[in-house]
Structures are given as C-alpha cells and as structure tokens.
Amino acid sequence: MEASSSRSRSGGLPSKRRSSGGGGSGYGPTAQSLSDDTLRSIFSRLDDHFDLAHCSAVCKSWNTIISTGHLMRDLYYKRNPQARSSSITVSTKSYFEALAINGHASTLTSGSVEVQQWIGHSMRATLCRMKSGSVLTGKGDKVLRLWSAENCKYMNEYNVPDSKMLVDFDFDENKIVGLTSSQVCIWKRSGPRSIFQSCGGSFSHGLCMSYADPEVVIGCEDGRAFVYDMYSRSCSSIHRLHPSPVTCLALTDDQLIIGGSTFGSVAIADHTSGERLGLLKSAFTPTVIRCLSSSANSHLIFAGSSSGYAHCWDLRTLRPLWETRVSPNVIYSAHHFPGDTSVLAVGGIDGVLRLVCQRTGDTIRSFIMDAGQPAQSSSRLQAEKKHGHSVESGPRQQVEKKNAREIAPDARLDNIPTNLRPQITGLSVGMRKIVTTHGENYIRVWKFRS
C-alpha cells in the first residue's frame, strides 16, 4: 500500500527510485548528474533545430551549454555546407525566422485543420485582427474584445466612448487603435479606458484605417486620406487618393500609402511628400476593392474585389502579376502572415476559407466546417462550478471544437448548405492559425497541424 501511495503521489514511480543523483539505486543517473561535456556531446547529435531549441529552453545550464558550444551554428552549417564558404553571413535569428515561416506555409498547404468556435459578443463581430498570439474582435456591439489565439480565453475589453459606432480597428503589443466615422480612439492594452480621442471636425465619414506606430491613416468618403500622429495627437498631413470613397488602406515599410476605391482602382502615394506615385487598375470590369494586403518581403500588393477576383500587383513596376476569380461572390478579406511569401488567405460572402498561392493566384486549398464532426466543448461555466468561484472576468464562453472539411477548389457551392459556410466578414492570419468572423456573435480560430 505504501509503494502504491507513493506511486500515485509522484506520477507513476515510487519516490525512492526517483533519484536525482548518478550513483544511487533505481534507474541510474539522471540528466542533472551528467557532465557538461557529455551533455554537449548528446546535444551535438540532434539534427533538428527545433529539438535543439526545446532543449535550450529546459534550464539555464542547458541553454549555456548549447549557446557556448555554438551548436546552433554548427547545425546550420551541417544543413547548409555552402554557407561556410559564402561571404554572406546569416544570423541564427534570421535562420530560425526562415524555418518558422517555411513551417507555417507548409502546414497551411498540407496540414490538418481543427476549428475552435465560441460566442464572443452579445450582438455580432464583423472584424478581427491577430498579432503575437492575441486576437482582437469587434464592430457590432460597440465593444472590442481581446482573446488568446492559443486557448481562446478572454483577456480584456475596450468600450467605444460616446456611444459611437466603430468602423475599423487595429492593435499592437501596447495599444488598441479604433476608428469611428469622425474620431480616432486609442486605448492602452493594460487597461480598458480610452486614453485619447481625436477632436471632431478634422475629417468626416471615415470608412477605413491602417495603423503603423506612431501614425494612423484614415480613408474617407471624399477620397482623401488623413494621417494622424498619435504622439502629437493631431492631423499631420492629408493626401488625395481618389475622386471616390476610399474603401481600404495599407501601409508599407517603404513609406507608401495604398488605398482602394469604389471605382476598382488602387492608388499609391508617398507618405512623406504626399505625391501620388501611381494608380493600379484591373483588366476586368471595375468593381469595388474591398480589402488590401501588402508584402514587404516580395514587394507585392494583394486585393480582393466585390466581383470575387483576387488581384496581385508588383509595387516596383506597378504592373499586375495575376488576377484570378477565386470566388463567385464578394471577397471581404485577404491577409497573409508577415514574412510569408507563399500563401494568401481570402474569405467572403460565400463562406469558403480559401488559401491562394501568392505567386500564381491558384487556389491551393478550400475549407468549410465539417457537418459530420460532433462538437466538443470546453466550458468556463463548468470550470467555475468545479472550483466554486469565477475563473476570470468577462464573458462566459463555451468553446466548441470541430474539424474543418476540405472541398475541391471547383466544388459547386449550391450543393453545400449555407449553414456550413456562413459568410466570412473578416479574417486574419497568424502563425499556423487563421481567425475568422462571420457577421454573427461567434468567432472561429482555424488551427493548422502538421
């Protein structure tokens, strides 16, 4: 009985055999008893960078052995022997970033997909943004809510002041930036209160925004773009982009402002001088440009239109690379993970989540919800009952887990019930994840597994 009790408390082994020394009885020496040279020899036999990285995160001594022994560098040269004689040096950080991006793209194009869904708002959520493992949703019930992309847990919420209606929003690790039709609002991530509201009268009928600290650019109904400096809390410049309403905006690392219009064109302006550098047009019948996404790595700009076309232009030549009708209806959102030059995610009114090749415009994979998969739930209410207290503040949510169903790119959608493909009003791509909103009060996170 004593041995059995010891087993249950220690997780499977009698406590007298769980020795941390090297010369005791039981199962022999543990990792802690091995010398640095022995551990270095063991680690040098690992042939996967991620395994080596996991070992370096176990404890400080292992991290020291791996870093001082230059094991990451040696494994990089082992994988890339031509790099030893190359004059171009690649930092370990850059190499790991490339490995992560390649793993992300590979998982999106060939991995399995699990969907997590929960009710996140009292009325509806039509927009979402995802960055650094956090998801921000809103535009419907005048409340922005922040969630964990990994476990879908509620983190914080931010109320729109003065009963204004949100038009657009974005965020980073420190701030939440929201746009109403006539004001810019800023909240600190650490608290729910608004710390800044721009004065009315500078612009009216704001339709969209794009944010890159320290500035936010607002696209308006009159075709102009207003640039606000968040530190001086004032409008720093105004640019004329279109003679028609600006429907969507994107900012590039090259200080370019890119704006779509209701006339189907995309204007490019220099942020510093205000000069309009070019106008991108479609070869097809002009339709409303509904969304934009820019790639700093490949100097490409992607757009989705109301006619179901996805467009790609090269910013260096201002020429179209491809234009493909990927959907029979409106594309509301197009986005890709920063640094990824392979996969573009698009979604719209037909409710199909599509992954498109950035280089060719071909549809790689298409997904809807799997009707045959029974829902599994993880309820906060159950956890509260079990522990006898409230686990956390915020909405009480029940997360349903389902599988996604992959369909052929040319599948007939009229044969698929609309309840399995509710319209996608917003999407955002993170590392091996895509979050979607559907004009309802629920949120979905599509998790891609190797």
C-alpha positions in Angstrom: 0.0 0.0 0.0 2.9 2.4 0.8 4.5 1.9 -2.6 1.2 2.3 -4.3 0.5 5.5 -2.4 4.0 6.8 -3.4 3.3 6.0 -7.0 0.1 7.9 -7.1 1.6 11.0 -5.5 4.7 11.1 -7.7 3.1 10.4 -11.0 4.0 6.7 -11.6 7.3 5.8 -9.9 8.0 5.0 -6.2 9.7 8.0 -4.7 12.8 6.1 -3.6 13.6 5.3 -7.3 13.3 8.9 -8.4 16.9 9.8 -7.7 18.5 13.0 -8.9 22.0 11.7 -8.4 24.1 9.5 -10.6 25.2 6.6 -8.3 22.1 5.7 -6.4 19.8 2.7 -6.8 16.9 2.5 -9.2 17.2 3.6 -12.8 20.7 5.0 -12.9 22.0 8.5 -13.5 19.7 11.4 -14.5 20.5 14.3 -16.9 21.4 16.5 -13.9 24.2 14.2 -13.0 25.9 14.2 -16.5 28.9 16.4 -17.1 28.8 19.4 -19.4 31.0 17.6 -22.0 28.6 14.6 -22.0 25.6 16.8 -22.5 27.3 18.8 -25.2 28.1 15.5 -27.0 24.5 14.4 -26.7 23.1 17.8 -28.0 25.5 17.8 -30.9 23.8 14.6 -32.2 20.5 16.3 -32.6 19.7 17.0 -36.2 16.7 19.3 -35.8 16.9 22.9 -34.8 13.6 22.9 -33.0 14.7 19.9 -30.9 17.8 21.9 -30.0 15.8 25.0 -29.2 13.5 23.0 -27.0 16.5 21.6 -25.1 17.9 25.1 -24.7 14.7 26.2 -23.0 14.7 23.5 -20.4 17.0 25.2 -18.0 19.8 27.8 -17.7 22.6 25.3 -17.7 21.4 23.6 -20.8 21.0 26.9 -22.6 24.6 27.8 -21.6 26.0 24.6 -23.0 24.1 24.9 -26.3 25.0 28.6 -26.8 28.7 28.5 -25.7 29.2 25.3 -27.8 27.8 27.1 -30.9 25.7 24.1 -31.5 23.0 26.1 -33.4 25.6 27.5 -35.7 27.2 24.1 -36.3 23.9 22.5 -37.1 23.2 25.4 -39.5 26.5 24.7 -41.4 25.7 21.0 -41.3 22.4 21.7 -43.0 23.9 24.3 -45.3 27.5 23.4 -46.1 27.8 26.1 -48.8 27.3 28.7 -46.2 30.8 28.1 -44.7 32.5 29.4 -47.8 29.9 32.1 -48.5 30.7 35.8 -47.9 27.0 36.3 -46.8 26.5 35.6 -43.1 23.1 34.6 -41.9 22.3 35.2 -38.3 20.8 32.4 -36.2 17.8 34.7 -35.6 17.2 35.1 -39.4 17.7 31.4 -40.0 15.1 30.5 -37.3 12.7 33.0 -38.7 13.0 31.5 -42.1 12.5 28.0 -40.6 9.4 29.2 -38.8 7.9 30.8 -41.9 8.6 27.7 -44.0 7.0 25.5 -41.4 4.0 27.8 -41.3 3.5 27.8 -45.1 4.0 24.0 -45.2 1.4 23.4 -42.5 -1.2 25.7 -44.2 -0.8 23.9 -47.5 -0.7 20.3 -46.3 -1.7 20.1 -42.6 -4.9 19.0 -40.9 -7.3 21.6 -39.5 -9.1 21.9 -36.3 -11.7 24.7 -35.6 -12.4 26.3 -32.3 -15.5 28.4 -32.1 -17.1 30.5 -29.3 -19.6 33.3 -28.8 -17.6 36.4 -28.1 -20.0 39.3 -28.4 -23.6 40.0 -27.4 -24.6 41.1 -30.9 -22.1 40.5 -33.7 -18.5 40.7 -34.6 -17.6 41.5 -38.2 -13.9 42.3 -38.0 -10.8 40.6 -36.4 -7.1 41.2 -36.1 -4.5 38.7 -34.9 -0.9 39.6 -33.8 1.6 37.9 -31.5 -0.8 35.3 -30.2 -3.6 37.7 -29.5 -6.9 38.2 -31.3 -8.9 41.4 -31.3 -12.6 41.3 -32.4 -15.5 43.7 -32.6 -17.5 46.1 -34.7 -21.1 45.5 -34.0 -21.8 45.9 -30.2 -19.5 48.9 -29.6 -17.1 46.7 -27.6 -13.6 45.5 -28.7 -12.5 42.2 -27.1 -9.1 40.7 -26.8 -8.6 36.9 -26.7 -5.8 34.4 -26.6 -5.3 32.8 -30.0 -4.0 29.6 -28.4 -6.7 28.8 -25.8 -9.4 31.3 -26.9 -9.6 32.7 -23.4 -10.9 36.2 -22.8 -8.2 38.8 -21.9 -9.7 42.3 -21.9 -12.3 44.5 -23.5 -12.4 48.1 -24.6 -15.6 50.2 -24.8 -16.2 52.7 -27.6 -16.8 56.2 -25.9 -19.8 58.4 -26.5 -21.9 55.7 -28.0 -20.1 55.9 -31.3 -20.1 53.1 -33.8 -16.8 51.5 -34.7 -15.7 51.5 -38.3 -12.3 49.8 -38.2 -9.5 49.0 -35.7 -6.0 47.6 -35.2 -3.6 47.0 -32.4 0.0 46.2 -31.4 1.7 45.0 -28.2 0.9 48.3 -26.4 -2.1 50.0 -27.9 -5.6 49.4 -29.3 -6.5 51.9 -32.1 -10.1 52.3 -33.2 -11.9 54.4 -35.8 -15.4 55.8 -35.7 -16.8 57.8 -38.6 -15.3 61.1 -37.1 -12.8 60.2 -34.4 -9.7 58.2 -33.6 -9.7 56.4 -30.2 -6.7 54.9 -28.5 -6.7 52.5 -25.5 -3.8 51.1 -23.6 -3.6 47.3 -23.8 -3.2 47.2 -20.0 -6.5 48.9 -19.3 -10.0 49.3 -20.7 -10.2 53.1 -20.6 -9.7 55.2 -23.7 -6.6 57.4 -23.4 -7.1 59.5 -26.5 -10.0 60.8 -28.6 -9.2 63.0 -31.6 -11.2 66.2 -31.9 -14.1 66.2 -34.3 -14.1 68.3 -37.5 -10.7 67.2 -38.9 -12.3 64.5 -41.0 -15.8 63.2 -41.6 -17.2 59.9 -42.8 -14.1 57.8 -42.1 -14.5 54.4 -43.8 -11.3 52.5 -43.0 -7.9 52.9 -41.3 -4.4 51.4 -41.3 -2.1 51.7 -38.3 1.7 51.7 -38.0 3.1 53.3 -34.9 3.3 56.2 -34.4 0.7 57.1 -37.1 -2.7 56.0 -38.2 -4.1 56.7 -41.7 -7.8 57.2 -42.2 -9.5 56.7 -45.5 -12.6 58.9 -46.0 -15.8 59.0 -48.1 -14.5 62.1 -50.1 -11.4 60.1 -51.4 -8.9 61.7 -49.0 -6.5 60.0 -46.5 -5.9 61.8 -43.2 -2.6 61.0 -41.3 -2.8 61.3 -37.5 0.3 61.4 -35.3 -0.6 59.7 -32.1 2.0 61.5 -30.0 1.2 65.0 -31.1 -2.5 64.0 -31.2 -3.1 65.9 -34.4 -3.5 65.5 -38.1 -0.1 65.8 -39.7 -1.0 65.5 -43.4 -3.8 65.0 -45.9 -3.5 63.1 -49.2 -5.9 63.0 -52.1 -6.1 59.3 -53.2 -9.3 59.0 -55.2 -12.2 61.0 -56.5 -14.4 58.3 -55.0 -14.6 56.8 -51.4 -11.5 55.1 -50.0 -12.7 51.6 -49.1 -9.5 50.0 -47.6 -5.9 51.0 -46.8 -2.5 49.5 -46.3 0.9 51.0 -45.3 4.2 49.6 -46.4 7.7 49.7 -44.9 8.7 51.9 -47.8 6.5 54.8 -46.5 3.8 54.2 -49.1 0.1 54.7 -48.5 -2.0 52.3 -50.6 -5.8 52.9 -50.9 -8.5 51.0 -52.7 -11.7 52.7 -54.0 -15.2 52.1 -55.1 -14.2 52.6 -58.7 -12.0 49.5 -58.6 -8.6 51.2 -58.6 -5.8 51.2 -56.1 -3.8 54.5 -55.5 -0.2 54.6 -54.3 1.0 57.8 -52.6 4.3 58.7 -51.0 3.7 59.2 -47.3 6.4 61.8 -46.9 5.7 64.1 -49.9 2.1 63.3 -50.5 2.8 62.7 -54.2 0.6 60.1 -55.9 3.0 57.7 -57.5 0.7 55.5 -59.4 -2.8 54.1 -60.0 -3.3 50.3 -60.2 -6.2 49.1 -62.2 -7.8 45.8 -63.0 -8.0 44.4 -66.6 -11.6 43.4 -65.8 -14.8 45.4 -65.4 -14.2 47.9 -62.5 -15.6 46.7 -59.2 -15.2 47.8 -55.6 -11.9 47.0 -54.0 -12.9 45.6 -50.6 -9.6 44.6 -49.0 -5.8 45.1 -49.3 -2.7 43.2 -48.0 0.9 44.2 -48.7 4.0 42.0 -48.6 7.2 43.8 -47.7 9.3 40.8 -48.5 8.2 40.4 -52.1 7.1 44.0 -52.8 3.6 42.8 -53.8 0.2 44.2 -53.1 -2.9 41.9 -52.9 -6.5 42.9 -53.2 -10.0 41.4 -53.1 -12.9 42.8 -55.0 -16.7 42.7 -54.9 -16.8 40.6 -58.1 -14.8 37.7 -56.4 -11.4 38.5 -58.0 -8.2 38.3 -56.2 -5.5 40.7 -57.6 -1.8 41.0 -57.3 0.4 43.9 -58.4 4.2 44.4 -58.2 4.9 47.7 -56.4 8.3 48.0 -58.2 6.8 48.0 -61.7 3.2 49.0 -60.9 2.1 46.1 -63.1 -0.4 43.3 -62.4 1.1 39.9 -61.9 -2.2 38.0 -61.9 -5.9 38.4 -61.5 -7.9 35.4 -60.6 -11.6 34.9 -59.9 -11.3 32.7 -56.8 -14.9 33.2 -55.6 -18.3 33.7 -57.3 -19.1 36.5 -54.9 -17.6 39.3 -52.9 -14.3 38.9 -51.2 -14.4 40.8 -47.9 -10.9 40.0 -46.5 -7.5 38.9 -47.7 -4.5 38.5 -45.5 -1.2 36.7 -45.1 1.3 36.1 -42.3 4.0 38.8 -42.2 7.1 37.4 -44.0 5.3 34.6 -45.7 5.6 34.8 -49.5 3.7 31.6 -50.3 0.1 31.7 -49.0 -2.6 34.3 -49.1 -5.9 33.6 -47.2 -9.1 35.0 -48.6 -12.7 34.9 -47.5 -16.0 36.5 -48.4 -19.7 36.2 -48.8 -19.8 32.5 -50.0 -18.3 31.4 -46.6 -15.4 29.4 -48.0 -12.0 29.9 -46.5 -9.5 29.7 -49.4 -5.7 29.5 -49.4 -4.3 31.1 -52.6 -0.7 30.9 -54.0 0.8 34.3 -53.8 2.9 33.7 -56.9 0.3 32.5 -59.3 -3.2 33.2 -57.8 -4.1 29.5 -57.9 -6.3 28.2 -55.1 -4.3 25.7 -53.1 -7.0 24.6 -50.6 -10.6 25.4 -49.7 -12.3 24.8 -46.3 -15.8 24.8 -44.8 -17.0 23.4 -41.4 -17.4 19.6 -41.2 -21.0 18.8 -40.5 -20.3 15.2 -39.5 -17.9 16.1 -36.7 -19.6 16.1 -33.3 -18.9 19.2 -31.3 -16.7 19.0 -28.2 -16.9 21.8 -25.7 -14.7 23.3 -23.1 -16.9 25.5 -20.9 -15.8 28.2 -18.5 -19.1 27.6 -16.7 -18.1 24.0 -15.9 -14.7 25.2 -14.6 -16.4 27.8 -12.3 -18.8 25.2 -10.8 -15.9 22.8 -10.2 -13.7 25.4 -8.4 -16.6 27.2 -6.8 -15.6 30.6 -7.9 -15.3 32.7 -11.1 -12.2 31.8 -13.1 -11.9 35.2 -14.8 -13.9 38.3 -15.6 -15.5 38.9 -18.9 -18.0 36.9 -21.0 -18.7 33.3 -20.0 -17.8 31.4 -23.1 -18.1 27.8 -24.3 -15.5 26.8 -26.8 -16.6 24.2 -29.4 -14.0 22.1 -31.2 -14.8 20.8 -34.6 -12.9 19.6 -37.7 -12.7 21.6 -41.0 -13.8 19.9 -44.2 -11.6 20.4 -47.3 -13.5 20.8 -50.5 -12.3 20.9 -54.1 -11.4 24.4 -55.4 -14.1 24.0 -58.1 -16.8 22.5 -55.9 -20.4 23.5 -56.6 -21.3 25.7 -53.6 -25.0 25.5 -54.3 -24.8 21.8 -53.2 -23.3 22.8 -49.8 -25.8 24.1 -47.1 -25.2 27.8 -46.2 -25.2 26.9 -42.5 -21.9 25.1 -43.1 -20.4 28.2 -44.9 -21.6 31.4 -43.2 -20.1 34.5 -44.9 -16.6 35.4 -43.8 -16.7 39.2 -43.0 -13.2 39.3 -41.6 -10.1 37.2 -41.3 -6.5 37.5 -40.1 -3.6 35.1 -40.4 -1.2 34.2 -37.6 1.4 31.5 -37.1 -0.3 28.3 -38.3 -3.7 29.9 -37.4 -6.4 31.8 -39.1 -9.1 33.7 -37.2 -12.5 34.5 -38.9 -15.6 36.5 -38.1 -18.9 35.9 -39.8 -21.2 38.8 -39.1 -22.6 36.9 -36.2 -21.6 37.0 -32.5 -19.3 34.0 -32.7 -15.6 33.8 -33.6 -13.6 30.9 -35.1 -9.9 30.0 -35.0 -8.7 27.6 -37.6 -5.6 25.8 -36.3 -3.4 24.0 -38.8 -1.5 21.0 -37.6 1.5 19.2 -39.2 
